[in-house]
Amino acid sequence: MKYIKSQMNQLIRENKELHTRLKALKVEHGLEKNNAMKALYHSEVAAGGKYQLAYQALDKPKG
């Protein structure tokens, strides 16, 4: 599984908790949005994270 910015954006838009965590990471660590999104991906999505299945579901073709 690899980081795809557009998928991560969509996952964050669809999940209020992730959106809140993204904002907190930006403020707490002084990160730019892209770096905060990557950090969030590695902590909450990758390697069996809480949102891994939701992220993978975004990758499936529709139709």
Secondary structure by P-SEA (a helix, b strand, c coil): ccccaaaaaaaaaacaaaaaaaaaaaaaccccaaaaaaaaaaccccccccaaaaaaaaacccc
